[in-house]
Amino acid sequence: MKNLVLYFSVYETTKAVATEIAKQTGADLVEIEPVKPYDGDRSHYNALARYAKKEHDEDMRPAIKNKIDISGYDNIFIGYPMWWYTFPMIIYTLFDALDFSGKTIIPFNTHMGSSDGGTYRTIAELEPNATILKGLPIEMSDAERGCADKVKKWLKIININK
Ligand SMILES: Cc1cc2nc3c(=O)[nH]c(=O)nc-3n(C[C@H](O)[C@H](O)[C@H](O)COP(=O)(O)O)c2cc1C
């Protein structure tokens, strides 16, 4: 089985989880890169929060810069931070652009209290012809402390090996 980890991350918390998953599964790691970069300086959080809210309220589809090819993969991990109680709008862009029919999607996310916020169910609705495995929500502070054990336990439960 060929595994791919796709992730979107601004403050690099989700990136840390994605990197750990790739390490433990032998997956290829691909970042979802926006054409218009987001400000990763945490001291500018309020501006990012406002901008993300606008994207959400206006149902925007921020463009993805890199070409993402999922054709050679069976299991595709998809990771993102919670933004305004759902996933960032660029994740909608991803699901609009790619067809995951026949693939297995394994969602994961970082958050500050919202857990997955119902996003795993949203993914199942957006991709009815994919199999969705149990996802992994990780608190930002836990992810920053190191998430190797949590990832290991979860991979065992969903039975994904290297
Ligand atoms: C614009 C914005 C909106 C956020 N909204 C939520 C939210 O609704 N619920 C939540 O639990 N955390 C929320 N957070 C916290 C992020 O999910 C958390 O900081 C995450 O770990 C960041 O991931 P990253 O480091 O990969 O960018 C928000 C953060 C930002 C920047």
The ligand as a MOL file (V3000), in Angstrom:
LIG
                    3D

  0  0  0     0  0            999 V3000
M  V30 BEGIN CTAB
M  V30 COUNTS 31 33 0 0 0
M  V30 BEGIN ATOM
M  V30 1 C -7.5580 31.8220 11.9230 0
M  V30 2 C -7.5540 30.8240 13.0350 0
M  V30 3 C -8.7600 30.3240 13.4910 0
M  V30 4 C -8.7710 29.3430 14.5030 0
M  V30 5 N -9.9720 28.7960 14.8800 0
M  V30 6 C -9.9830 27.7760 15.7880 0
M  V30 7 C -11.2000 27.1280 16.1710 0
M  V30 8 O -12.2820 27.4780 15.7130 0
M  V30 9 N -11.1220 26.1190 17.0720 0
M  V30 10 C -9.9600 25.6980 17.6180 0
M  V30 11 O -9.9700 24.7780 18.4120 0
M  V30 12 N -8.7750 26.2900 17.2680 0
M  V30 13 C -8.7720 27.3050 16.3790 0
M  V30 14 N -7.5780 27.8930 16.0140 0
M  V30 15 C -6.3320 27.3590 16.5630 0
M  V30 16 C -5.6210 26.4590 15.5630 0
M  V30 17 O -6.4350 25.3840 15.1720 0
M  V30 18 C -4.3470 25.9150 16.1650 0
M  V30 19 O -3.5290 26.9890 16.5340 0
M  V30 20 C -3.6050 24.9920 15.1970 0
M  V30 21 O -2.7830 24.1070 15.9320 0
M  V30 22 C -2.7330 25.7450 14.1980 0
M  V30 23 O -2.2090 24.8370 13.2720 0
M  V30 24 P -0.8880 25.1470 12.3830 0
M  V30 25 O 0.2420 25.3870 13.3870 0
M  V30 26 O -0.6640 23.9110 11.6160 0
M  V30 27 O -1.1830 26.3520 11.5400 0
M  V30 28 C -7.5530 28.8920 15.0680 0
M  V30 29 C -6.3530 29.4540 14.6230 0
M  V30 30 C -6.3360 30.3970 13.6190 0
M  V30 31 C -5.0360 30.9480 13.1380 0
M  V30 END ATOM
M  V30 BEGIN BOND
M  V30 1 1 1 2
M  V30 2 1 2 3
M  V30 3 2 2 30
M  V30 4 2 3 4
M  V30 5 1 4 5
M  V30 6 1 4 28
M  V30 7 2 5 6
M  V30 8 1 6 7
M  V30 9 1 6 13
M  V30 10 2 7 8
M  V30 11 1 7 9
M  V30 12 1 9 10
M  V30 13 2 10 11
M  V30 14 1 10 12
M  V30 15 2 12 13
M  V30 16 1 13 14
M  V30 17 1 14 15
M  V30 18 1 14 28
M  V30 19 1 15 16
M  V30 20 1 16 17
M  V30 21 1 16 18
M  V30 22 1 18 19
M  V30 23 1 18 20
M  V30 24 1 20 21
M  V30 25 1 20 22
M  V30 26 1 22 23
M  V30 27 1 23 24
M  V30 28 2 24 25
M  V30 29 1 24 26
M  V30 30 1 24 27
M  V30 31 2 28 29
M  V30 32 1 29 30
M  V30 33 1 30 31
M  V30 END BOND
M  V30 END CTAB
M  END
